[in-house]
Amino acid sequence: MSVSNRFRDIAKDVAVFRTELKGCDPRAEQGARIVKKASKGLQEWVDQVGEVPRMRLESQLTPILMKAHDTLDKARLVFEDIEGLDAQADAAWDLQQRIYRLLNDL
């Protein structure tokens, strides 16, 4: 799978996670706001990512992916601090790992 497609899949999955958090436990609201930031940052590049030349993908996508990774990490920590939100913390962790693997492949 191409880097562009993997990026789009991650962006879509972060957006889906954000949507799932809307109907979640009200205590997850702070984490949901943080996930929203990560989602918006990724969504800004969904259409553009396919137009970035292969040799510039690393320099252009790395900052965006790092920011999303860090933002999801903040959300994960919020979820871990609230009892009963282990599934949300695990989902954030899984998304972080996917971003990390994509960063390694760049």
MDAnalysis code that builds the backbone (N, CA, C; Angstrom):
import MDAnalysis as mda
import numpy as np

u = mda.Universe.empty(318, n_residues=106, atom_resindex=np.repeat(np.arange(106), 3), trajectory=True)
u.add_TopologyAttr("name", ["N", "CA", "C"] * 106)
u.add_TopologyAttr("resid", np.arange(1, 107))
u.add_TopologyAttr("resname", ["MET", "SER", "VAL", "SER", "ASN", "ARG", "PHE", "ARG", "ASP", "ILE", "ALA", "LYS", "ASP", "VAL", "ALA", "VAL", "PHE", "ARG", "THR", "GLU", "LEU", "LYS", "GLY", "CYS", "ASP", "PRO", "ARG", "ALA", "GLU", "GLN", "GLY", "ALA", "ARG", "ILE", "VAL", "LYS", "LYS", "ALA", "SER", "LYS", "GLY", "LEU", "GLN", "GLU", "TRP", "VAL", "ASP", "GLN", "VAL", "GLY", "GLU", "VAL", "PRO", "ARG", "MET", "ARG", "LEU", "GLU", "SER", "GLN", "LEU", "THR", "PRO", "ILE", "LEU", "MET", "LYS", "ALA", "HIS", "ASP", "THR", "LEU", "ASP", "LYS", "ALA", "ARG", "LEU", "VAL", "PHE", "GLU", "ASP", "ILE", "GLU", "GLY", "LEU", "ASP", "ALA", "GLN", "ALA", "ASP", "ALA", "ALA", "TRP", "ASP", "LEU", "GLN", "GLN", "ARG", "ILE", "TYR", "ARG", "LEU", "LEU", "ASN", "ASP", "LEU"])
u.atoms.positions = np.array([
    [0.847, -1.175, 0.000],
    [0.000, 0.000, 0.000],
    [0.894, 1.239, 0.000],
    [0.515, 2.237, -0.775],
    [1.326, 3.441, -0.897],
    [1.267, 4.278, 0.381],
    [2.237, 5.142, 0.523],
    [2.292, 6.044, 1.670],
    [1.043, 6.920, 1.686],
    [0.660, 7.408, 0.532],
    [-0.524, 8.270, 0.442],
    [-1.776, 7.549, 0.915],
    [-1.949, 6.313, 0.488],
    [-3.121, 5.546, 0.912],
    [-3.083, 5.240, 2.399],
    [-1.921, 4.919, 2.907],
    [-1.797, 4.650, 4.345],
    [-2.106, 5.906, 5.147],
    [-1.620, 7.052, 4.670],
    [-1.907, 8.325, 5.334],
    [-3.409, 8.571, 5.363],
    [-4.055, 8.389, 4.210],
    [-5.505, 8.602, 4.135],
    [-6.260, 7.642, 5.056],
    [-5.820, 6.399, 5.130],
    [-6.466, 5.423, 6.018],
    [-6.335, 5.835, 7.474],
    [-5.159, 6.291, 7.851],
    [-4.949, 6.739, 9.232],
    [-5.832, 7.954, 9.523],
    [-5.857, 8.907, 8.602],
    [-6.686, 10.105, 8.789],
    [-8.156, 9.721, 8.932],
    [-8.595, 8.774, 8.109],
    [-9.995, 8.321, 8.181],
    [-10.268, 7.644, 9.527],
    [-9.349, 6.810, 9.977],
    [-9.542, 6.092, 11.236],
    [-9.520, 7.030, 12.446],
    [-8.705, 8.068, 12.393],
    [-8.701, 9.058, 13.474],
    [-10.039, 9.801, 13.478],
    [-10.562, 10.125, 12.293],
    [-11.860, 10.791, 12.198],
    [-12.978, 9.891, 12.726],
    [-12.916, 8.610, 12.412],
    [-13.914, 7.652, 12.912],
    [-13.822, 7.552, 14.436],
    [-12.608, 7.493, 14.954],
    [-12.406, 7.443, 16.400],
    [-13.009, 8.685, 17.052],
    [-12.801, 9.838, 16.434],
    [-13.371, 11.092, 16.952],
    [-14.895, 11.004, 16.994],
    [-15.489, 10.474, 15.941],
    [-16.940, 10.332, 15.874],
    [-17.444, 9.378, 16.951],
    [-16.727, 8.280, 17.156],
    [-17.117, 7.311, 18.183],
    [-17.053, 7.926, 19.579],
    [-16.149, 8.848, 19.787],
    [-16.013, 9.479, 21.095],
    [-17.181, 10.404, 21.419],
    [-17.856, 10.910, 20.380],
    [-18.998, 11.801, 20.602],
    [-20.097, 11.103, 21.392],
    [-20.335, 9.829, 21.122],
    [-21.391, 9.096, 21.805],
    [-20.885, 8.347, 23.021],
    [-19.688, 8.624, 23.393],
    [-19.014, 7.903, 24.477],
    [-19.355, 8.530, 25.830],
    [-18.733, 8.004, 26.819],
    [-18.834, 8.495, 28.188],
    [-18.549, 10.000, 28.225],
    [-19.380, 10.781, 28.886],
    [-19.149, 12.235, 28.966],
    [-17.793, 12.596, 29.590],
    [-17.241, 11.687, 30.358],
    [-15.937, 11.954, 30.966],
    [-14.820, 11.962, 29.926],
    [-15.103, 11.481, 28.737],
    [-14.104, 11.423, 27.670],
    [-14.066, 12.707, 26.849],
    [-14.839, 13.711, 27.251],
    [-14.953, 14.934, 26.460],
    [-13.617, 15.649, 26.255],
    [-12.798, 15.743, 27.276],
    [-11.507, 16.410, 27.138],
    [-10.622, 15.668, 26.127],
    [-10.577, 14.360, 26.240],
    [-9.806, 13.565, 25.292],
    [-10.363, 13.685, 23.881],
    [-11.682, 13.761, 23.769],
    [-12.318, 13.892, 22.451],
    [-11.920, 15.206, 21.787],
    [-11.822, 16.267, 22.567],
    [-11.383, 17.554, 22.002],
    [-9.947, 17.462, 21.485],
    [-9.117, 16.725, 22.190],
    [-7.728, 16.561, 21.776],
    [-7.660, 15.730, 20.490],
    [-8.452, 14.667, 20.429],
    [-8.492, 13.828, 19.218],
    [-8.995, 14.652, 18.033],
    [-9.920, 15.552, 18.284],
    [-10.433, 16.423, 17.220],
    [-9.302, 17.240, 16.598],
    [-8.379, 17.736, 17.429],
    [-7.228, 18.491, 16.913],
    [-6.372, 17.619, 16.000],
    [-6.125, 16.388, 16.429],
    [-5.319, 15.473, 15.615],
    [-6.022, 15.199, 14.292],
    [-7.308, 14.986, 14.356],
    [-8.081, 14.688, 13.158],
    [-8.051, 15.856, 12.174],
    [-8.246, 17.055, 12.675],
    [-8.228, 18.229, 11.798],
    [-6.874, 18.402, 11.124],
    [-5.801, 18.195, 11.876],
    [-4.468, 18.320, 11.303],
    [-4.223, 17.337, 10.171],
    [-4.698, 16.125, 10.346],
    [-4.531, 15.108, 9.303],
    [-5.453, 15.377, 8.121],
    [-6.690, 15.783, 8.394],
    [-7.670, 15.996, 7.329],
    [-7.245, 17.095, 6.367],
    [-6.487, 18.066, 6.859],
    [-6.022, 19.145, 5.990],
    [-5.138, 18.626, 4.857],
    [-4.533, 17.464, 5.057],
    [-3.591, 16.923, 4.080],
    [-4.141, 15.736, 3.291],
    [-5.331, 15.293, 3.582],
    [-5.878, 14.101, 2.913],
    [-5.913, 14.270, 1.400],
    [-6.376, 15.403, 0.916],
    [-6.468, 15.615, -0.529],
    [-5.110, 15.918, -1.153],
    [-4.245, 16.575, -0.405],
    [-2.956, 17.008, -0.943],
    [-1.901, 15.908, -0.974],
    [-2.037, 14.916, -0.125],
    [-0.973, 13.933, 0.046],
    [-0.636, 13.195, -1.247],
    [-1.593, 12.970, -2.086],
    [-1.341, 12.270, -3.340],
    [-0.575, 13.108, -4.354],
    [-0.571, 14.420, -4.147],
    [0.106, 15.323, -5.074],
    [1.550, 15.602, -4.673],
    [1.948, 15.188, -3.479],
    [3.307, 15.427, -3.007],
    [4.246, 14.434, -3.692],
    [5.289, 14.930, -4.352],
    [6.243, 14.011, -4.995],
    [6.885, 13.082, -3.966],
    [7.139, 11.873, -4.373],
    [7.692, 10.839, -3.479],
    [8.926, 11.332, -2.729],
    [9.794, 12.066, -3.405],
    [11.034, 12.499, -2.767],
    [10.807, 13.587, -1.709],
    [9.627, 14.191, -1.694],
    [9.326, 15.217, -0.689],
    [8.348, 14.737, 0.379],
    [7.881, 13.510, 0.263],
    [6.907, 12.996, 1.232],
    [7.438, 13.059, 2.661],
    [8.662, 12.612, 2.856],
    [9.220, 12.578, 4.203],
    [9.245, 13.969, 4.825],
    [9.769, 14.940, 4.100],
    [9.905, 16.285, 4.673],
    [8.555, 16.962, 4.884],
    [7.581, 16.653, 4.068],
    [6.285, 17.313, 4.205],
    [5.347, 16.603, 5.182],
    [5.390, 15.279, 5.216],
    [4.450, 14.545, 6.064],
    [4.945, 14.325, 7.486],
    [6.250, 14.271, 7.671],
    [6.779, 13.987, 9.008],
    [6.261, 14.956, 10.064],
    [6.312, 16.281, 9.840],
    [5.801, 17.178, 10.891],
    [4.315, 16.983, 11.188],
    [3.541, 16.712, 10.159],
    [2.099, 16.514, 10.350],
    [1.839, 15.240, 11.139],
    [2.532, 14.181, 10.768],
    [2.357, 12.903, 11.462],
    [2.867, 12.976, 12.902],
    [3.976, 13.658, 13.114],
    [4.512, 13.792, 14.475],
    [3.543, 14.569, 15.366],
    [2.978, 15.633, 14.826],
    [2.021, 16.431, 15.597],
    [0.786, 15.595, 15.949],
    [0.278, 14.848, 14.972],
    [-0.893, 13.995, 15.226],
    [-0.551, 12.929, 16.261],
    [0.642, 12.344, 16.157],
    [1.080, 11.330, 17.115],
    [1.132, 11.912, 18.517],
    [1.742, 13.080, 18.658],
    [1.846, 13.720, 19.973],
    [0.477, 14.092, 20.533],
    [-0.391, 14.568, 19.667],
    [-1.735, 14.948, 20.104],
    [-2.518, 13.722, 20.565],
    [-2.415, 12.634, 19.821],
    [-3.088, 11.402, 20.229],
    [-2.495, 10.867, 21.534],
    [-1.214, 11.085, 21.748],
    [-0.586, 10.663, 22.991],
    [-1.187, 11.422, 24.171],
    [-1.420, 12.711, 23.996],
    [-2.065, 13.508, 25.058],
    [-3.465, 12.980, 25.345],
    [-4.201, 12.669, 24.289],
    [-5.552, 12.126, 24.467],
    [-5.494, 10.779, 25.183],
    [-4.543, 9.944, 24.786],
    [-4.405, 8.629, 25.422],
    [-4.140, 8.775, 26.919],
    [-3.297, 9.707, 27.285],
    [-2.991, 9.929, 28.704],
    [-4.221, 10.400, 29.473],
    [-5.029, 11.238, 28.828],
    [-6.287, 11.673, 29.459],
    [-7.198, 10.474, 29.673],
    [-7.330, 9.626, 28.660],
    [-8.191, 8.450, 28.777],
    [-7.673, 7.492, 29.843],
    [-6.363, 7.327, 29.930],
    [-5.789, 6.422, 30.927],
    [-6.028, 6.914, 32.354],
    [-6.126, 8.229, 32.521],
    [-6.336, 8.791, 33.855],
    [-7.770, 8.646, 34.356],
    [-8.673, 8.307, 33.454],
    [-10.085, 8.183, 33.827],
    [-10.461, 6.714, 33.836],
    [-10.892, 6.261, 34.976],
    [-11.272, 4.857, 35.118],
    [-12.444, 4.533, 34.190],
    [-12.339, 3.426, 33.499],
    [-13.404, 2.982, 32.615],
    [-13.223, 3.399, 31.166],
    [-12.148, 4.108, 30.861],
    [-11.910, 4.529, 29.476],
    [-10.705, 3.815, 28.876],
    [-10.510, 2.585, 29.309],
    [-9.377, 1.797, 28.806],
    [-9.489, 1.517, 27.311],
    [-10.693, 1.283, 26.825],
    [-10.876, 0.995, 25.397],
    [-10.480, 2.209, 24.554],
    [-10.805, 3.403, 25.019],
    [-10.433, 4.617, 24.296],
    [-8.919, 4.822, 24.327],
    [-8.310, 4.538, 25.466],
    [-6.852, 4.648, 25.573],
    [-6.179, 3.658, 24.626],
    [-6.705, 2.446, 24.560],
    [-6.149, 1.430, 23.657],
    [-6.309, 1.833, 22.198],
    [-7.456, 2.406, 21.853],
    [-7.693, 2.842, 20.473],
    [-6.726, 3.964, 20.090],
    [-6.518, 4.899, 21.002],
    [-5.565, 5.985, 20.740],
    [-4.159, 5.414, 20.563],
    [-3.801, 4.438, 21.390],
    [-2.487, 3.809, 21.293],
    [-2.309, 3.108, 19.943],
    [-3.343, 2.403, 19.503],
    [-3.277, 1.710, 18.212],
    [-3.067, 2.701, 17.070],
    [-3.753, 3.831, 17.116],
    [-3.579, 4.844, 16.084],
    [-2.169, 5.431, 16.128],
    [-1.662, 5.639, 17.328],
    [-0.292, 6.132, 17.471],
    [0.704, 5.160, 16.842],
    [0.489, 3.881, 17.065],
    [1.400, 2.874, 16.525],
    [1.362, 2.852, 14.995],
    [0.184, 3.031, 14.431],
    [0.080, 3.070, 12.973],
    [0.814, 4.281, 12.404],
    [0.680, 5.410, 13.082],
    [1.396, 6.613, 12.651],
    [2.901, 6.383, 12.758],
    [3.322, 5.785, 13.846],
    [4.745, 5.523, 14.062],
    [5.309, 4.614, 12.959],
    [4.568, 3.580, 12.612],
    [5.029, 2.673, 11.552],
    [5.124, 3.400, 10.210],
    [4.177, 4.282, 9.927],
    [4.235, 5.051, 8.686],
    [5.441, 5.992, 8.711],
    [5.690, 6.611, 9.838],
    [6.867, 7.480, 9.957],
    [8.157, 6.690, 9.708],
    [8.225, 5.498, 10.237],
    [9.423, 4.676, 10.014],
    [9.599, 4.321, 8.545],
    [8.499, 4.140, 7.836],
    [8.583, 3.776, 6.427],
    [8.900, 4.964, 5.522],
    [8.728, 6.165, 6.053],
    [9.079, 7.343, 5.248],
    [10.580, 7.437, 5.152],
])
